[in-house]
Amino acid sequence: MSWLAIALLACAVVVVAAAEWPRLDARFGLERRRTRDRARRKASLHVVKSDDDEFIASVQRDLEGLPTYDPSEKH
């Protein structure tokens, strides 16, 4: 093979890789790794259901203690 054929083949490989990069990156790249890691973390989570009245009362106290803003009130 001549050097020209090798150069053209190398250019063709670079062009194909550049054209397919977004698809390859989505499948094998950093975003796919983040997706797998997030799925792994989510798999270990679970919902805690409780009818704890003390918790509800605590949330109510916290909400009542928050500062409020009334736009019609003049300062």
BATOR-204503 format. One record per atom (N, C-alpha, C, O): residue number from 1; atom name; x, z, y. Coordinates in steps of 0.02 Angstrom, whole numbers. Layout:
N
pos / site / X / Z / Y
NUM / CA / X / Z / Y
...
REM end
This chain:
75
pos / site / X / Z / Y
1 / N / 42 / 0 / -59
1 / CA / 0 / 0 / 0
1 / C / 44 / 0 / 62
1 / O / 97 / 31 / 64
2 / N / 21 / -35 / 110
2 / CA / 60 / -37 / 172
2 / C / 43 / 23 / 216
2 / O / -7 / 57 / 205
3 / N / 84 / 35 / 265
3 / CA / 73 / 91 / 309
3 / C / 9 / 82 / 350
3 / O / -23 / 131 / 368
4 / N / -10 / 20 / 363
4 / CA / -71 / 6 / 401
4 / C / -133 / 26 / 360
4 / O / -180 / 55 / 388
5 / N / -133 / 11 / 297
5 / CA / -189 / 30 / 254
5 / C / -195 / 106 / 248
5 / O / -250 / 133 / 249
6 / N / -139 / 140 / 244
6 / CA / -139 / 213 / 240
6 / C / -164 / 243 / 305
6 / O / -203 / 291 / 304
7 / N / -144 / 215 / 361
7 / CA / -167 / 239 / 426
7 / C / -242 / 229 / 434
7 / O / -277 / 273 / 458
8 / N / -266 / 170 / 414
8 / CA / -338 / 157 / 418
8 / C / -378 / 203 / 373
8 / O / -431 / 226 / 392
9 / N / -352 / 216 / 314
9 / CA / -386 / 262 / 268
9 / C / -387 / 332 / 296
9 / O / -438 / 367 / 291
10 / N / -333 / 354 / 327
10 / CA / -331 / 420 / 358
10 / C / -380 / 424 / 416
10 / O / -414 / 474 / 424
11 / N / -384 / 371 / 456
11 / CA / -433 / 370 / 512
11 / C / -504 / 372 / 485
11 / O / -546 / 406 / 514
12 / N / -518 / 337 / 432
12 / CA / -585 / 338 / 402
12 / C / -603 / 408 / 378
12 / O / -659 / 430 / 386
13 / N / -555 / 442 / 347
13 / CA / -567 / 510 / 323
13 / C / -582 / 556 / 382
13 / O / -626 / 598 / 378
14 / N / -545 / 549 / 436
14 / CA / -555 / 591 / 496
14 / C / -624 / 577 / 526
14 / O / -658 / 624 / 546
15 / N / -644 / 514 / 530
15 / CA / -709 / 497 / 558
15 / C / -766 / 525 / 516
15 / O / -814 / 553 / 543
16 / N / -761 / 519 / 451
16 / CA / -814 / 545 / 406
16 / C / -816 / 621 / 411
16 / O / -870 / 650 / 414
17 / N / -759 / 653 / 413
17 / CA / -758 / 727 / 418
17 / C / -788 / 749 / 485
17 / O / -824 / 799 / 487
18 / N / -774 / 713 / 539
18 / CA / -801 / 731 / 604
18 / C / -877 / 720 / 606
18 / O / -913 / 760 / 636
19 / N / -901 / 668 / 574
19 / CA / -972 / 654 / 572
19 / C / -1010 / 705 / 530
19 / O / -1067 / 723 / 547
20 / N / -980 / 728 / 477
20 / CA / -1013 / 775 / 432
20 / C / -999 / 848 / 448
20 / O / -1023 / 893 / 414
21 / N / -960 / 861 / 500
21 / CA / -940 / 929 / 515
21 / C / -998 / 978 / 526
21 / O / -997 / 1033 / 498
22 / N / -1050 / 960 / 565
22 / CA / -1105 / 1008 / 575
22 / C / -1139 / 1028 / 509
22 / O / -1156 / 1086 / 499
23 / N / -1148 / 980 / 465
23 / CA / -1180 / 994 / 401
23 / C / -1135 / 1037 / 357
23 / O / -1158 / 1083 / 324
24 / N / -1071 / 1021 / 356
24 / CA / -1024 / 1059 / 316
24 / C / -1016 / 1130 / 344
24 / O / -1010 / 1178 / 306
25 / N / -1015 / 1136 / 410
25 / CA / -1008 / 1201 / 441
25 / C / -1068 / 1245 / 427
25 / O / -1061 / 1305 / 415
26 / N / -1128 / 1216 / 427
26 / CA / -1188 / 1255 / 413
26 / C / -1188 / 1279 / 340
26 / O / -1214 / 1333 / 326
27 / N / -1160 / 1240 / 295
27 / CA / -1160 / 1259 / 225
27 / C / -1103 / 1305 / 206
27 / O / -1112 / 1351 / 165
28 / N / -1044 / 1294 / 235
28 / CA / -985 / 1331 / 213
28 / C / -952 / 1372 / 268
28 / O / -906 / 1410 / 255
29 / N / -973 / 1364 / 330
29 / CA / -937 / 1392 / 386
29 / C / -956 / 1463 / 403
29 / O / -985 / 1500 / 363
30 / N / -940 / 1481 / 464
30 / CA / -949 / 1549 / 489
30 / C / -1023 / 1569 / 492
30 / O / -1040 / 1625 / 476
31 / N / -1066 / 1523 / 512
31 / CA / -1137 / 1538 / 517
31 / C / -1167 / 1554 / 448
31 / O / -1208 / 1600 / 442
32 / N / -1146 / 1519 / 397
32 / CA / -1170 / 1533 / 329
32 / C / -1147 / 1601 / 307
32 / O / -1184 / 1638 / 274
33 / N / -1086 / 1619 / 324
33 / CA / -1060 / 1685 / 305
33 / C / -1100 / 1739 / 340
33 / O / -1116 / 1790 / 309
34 / N / -1116 / 1730 / 404
34 / CA / -1157 / 1779 / 440
34 / C / -1225 / 1785 / 408
34 / O / -1252 / 1840 / 401
35 / N / -1254 / 1729 / 388
35 / CA / -1320 / 1730 / 356
35 / C / -1317 / 1769 / 290
35 / O / -1362 / 1809 / 276
36 / N / -1266 / 1757 / 250
36 / CA / -1259 / 1793 / 187
36 / C / -1249 / 1868 / 198
36 / O / -1279 / 1909 / 164
37 / N / -1206 / 1885 / 247
37 / CA / -1194 / 1956 / 262
37 / C / -1257 / 1990 / 286
37 / O / -1271 / 2047 / 267
38 / N / -1296 / 1956 / 328
38 / CA / -1358 / 1985 / 354
38 / C / -1408 / 1994 / 297
38 / O / -1442 / 2046 / 294
39 / N / -1413 / 1945 / 253
39 / CA / -1459 / 1951 / 196
39 / C / -1438 / 2009 / 151
39 / O / -1481 / 2045 / 125
40 / N / -1374 / 2019 / 141
40 / CA / -1349 / 2073 / 100
40 / C / -1365 / 2141 / 131
40 / O / -1385 / 2188 / 96
41 / N / -1357 / 2146 / 198
41 / CA / -1374 / 2208 / 232
41 / C / -1449 / 2222 / 230
41 / O / -1470 / 2278 / 220
42 / N / -1489 / 2170 / 240
42 / CA / -1561 / 2179 / 240
42 / C / -1587 / 2199 / 171
42 / O / -1637 / 2234 / 166
43 / N / -1554 / 2177 / 118
43 / CA / -1576 / 2193 / 51
43 / C / -1572 / 2268 / 37
43 / O / -1609 / 2294 / -5
44 / N / -1527 / 2302 / 71
44 / CA / -1519 / 2374 / 59
44 / C / -1565 / 2416 / 102
44 / O / -1568 / 2477 / 94
45 / N / -1602 / 2385 / 148
45 / CA / -1647 / 2423 / 191
45 / C / -1714 / 2434 / 156
45 / O / -1735 / 2394 / 114
46 / N / -1747 / 2487 / 175
46 / CA / -1814 / 2500 / 148
46 / C / -1856 / 2535 / 202
46 / O / -1829 / 2570 / 245
47 / N / -1920 / 2525 / 199
47 / CA / -1966 / 2554 / 247
47 / C / -1985 / 2624 / 224
47 / O / -2003 / 2636 / 167
48 / N / -1980 / 2671 / 271
48 / CA / -1998 / 2740 / 256
48 / C / -2068 / 2751 / 285
48 / O / -2077 / 2746 / 346
49 / N / -2116 / 2767 / 242
49 / CA / -2183 / 2779 / 265
49 / C / -2196 / 2854 / 263
49 / O / -2180 / 2888 / 214
50 / N / -2225 / 2879 / 317
50 / CA / -2236 / 2950 / 320
50 / C / -2298 / 2963 / 363
50 / O / -2309 / 2928 / 412
51 / N / -2336 / 3013 / 345
51 / CA / -2393 / 3035 / 385
51 / C / -2377 / 3101 / 417
51 / O / -2419 / 3145 / 423
52 / N / -2315 / 3107 / 438
52 / CA / -2291 / 3170 / 466
52 / C / -2320 / 3181 / 536
52 / O / -2303 / 3145 / 583
53 / N / -2363 / 3230 / 543
53 / CA / -2395 / 3245 / 607
53 / C / -2344 / 3271 / 658
53 / O / -2352 / 3259 / 718
54 / N / -2293 / 3305 / 636
54 / CA / -2242 / 3331 / 682
54 / C / -2205 / 3273 / 715
54 / O / -2190 / 3276 / 775
55 / N / -2191 / 3221 / 677
55 / CA / -2157 / 3163 / 705
55 / C / -2202 / 3129 / 757
55 / O / -2178 / 3111 / 811
56 / N / -2264 / 3121 / 742
56 / CA / -2312 / 3090 / 789
56 / C / -2317 / 3131 / 853
56 / O / -2316 / 3104 / 908
57 / N / -2321 / 3197 / 846
57 / CA / -2324 / 3241 / 904
57 / C / -2260 / 3236 / 945
57 / O / -2262 / 3238 / 1007
58 / N / -2203 / 3231 / 912
58 / CA / -2139 / 3225 / 946
58 / C / -2136 / 3161 / 987
58 / O / -2113 / 3161 / 1044
59 / N / -2160 / 3106 / 958
59 / CA / -2160 / 3042 / 994
59 / C / -2207 / 3047 / 1054
59 / O / -2190 / 3022 / 1108
60 / N / -2265 / 3078 / 1045
60 / CA / -2311 / 3086 / 1101
60 / C / -2279 / 3126 / 1158
60 / O / -2286 / 3108 / 1216
61 / N / -2244 / 3181 / 1141
61 / CA / -2211 / 3221 / 1192
61 / C / -2157 / 3180 / 1228
61 / O / -2150 / 3185 / 1289
62 / N / -2120 / 3141 / 1190
62 / CA / -2069 / 3099 / 1221
62 / C / -2099 / 3047 / 1268
62 / O / -2074 / 3036 / 1323
63 / N / -2153 / 3016 / 1247
63 / CA / -2186 / 2967 / 1290
63 / C / -2216 / 2998 / 1353
63 / O / -2213 / 2968 / 1406
64 / N / -2243 / 3057 / 1347
64 / CA / -2271 / 3091 / 1405
64 / C / -2217 / 3113 / 1454
64 / O / -2229 / 3119 / 1514
65 / N / -2157 / 3124 / 1429
65 / CA / -2102 / 3146 / 1471
65 / C / -2065 / 3090 / 1507
65 / O / -2023 / 3103 / 1549
66 / N / -2082 / 3028 / 1490
66 / CA / -2048 / 2971 / 1522
66 / C / -2073 / 2963 / 1594
66 / O / -2131 / 2975 / 1608
67 / N / -2028 / 2944 / 1639
67 / CA / -2050 / 2931 / 1708
67 / C / -2094 / 2869 / 1710
67 / O / -2084 / 2821 / 1671
68 / N / -2142 / 2870 / 1755
68 / CA / -2187 / 2813 / 1761
68 / C / -2181 / 2783 / 1830
68 / O / -2155 / 2815 / 1876
69 / N / -2204 / 2724 / 1837
69 / CA / -2203 / 2689 / 1901
69 / C / -2273 / 2662 / 1915
69 / O / -2301 / 2626 / 1875
70 / N / -2300 / 2681 / 1972
70 / CA / -2365 / 2657 / 1993
70 / C / -2355 / 2615 / 2055
70 / O / -2339 / 2642 / 2108
71 / N / -2365 / 2549 / 2051
71 / CA / -2351 / 2506 / 2108
71 / C / -2399 / 2518 / 2167
71 / O / -2382 / 2502 / 2224
72 / N / -2457 / 2547 / 2153
72 / CA / -2504 / 2559 / 2209
72 / C / -2487 / 2623 / 2247
72 / O / -2513 / 2634 / 2301
73 / N / -2444 / 2664 / 2218
73 / CA / -2426 / 2727 / 2250
73 / C / -2374 / 2714 / 2305
73 / O / -2324 / 2681 / 2294
74 / N / -2387 / 2740 / 2365
74 / CA / -2343 / 2732 / 2422
74 / C / -2294 / 2791 / 2425
74 / O / -2314 / 2848 / 2414
75 / N / -2232 / 2777 / 2439
75 / CA / -2182 / 2831 / 2444
75 / C / -2169 / 2848 / 2515
75 / O / -2128 / 2892 / 2529
REM end
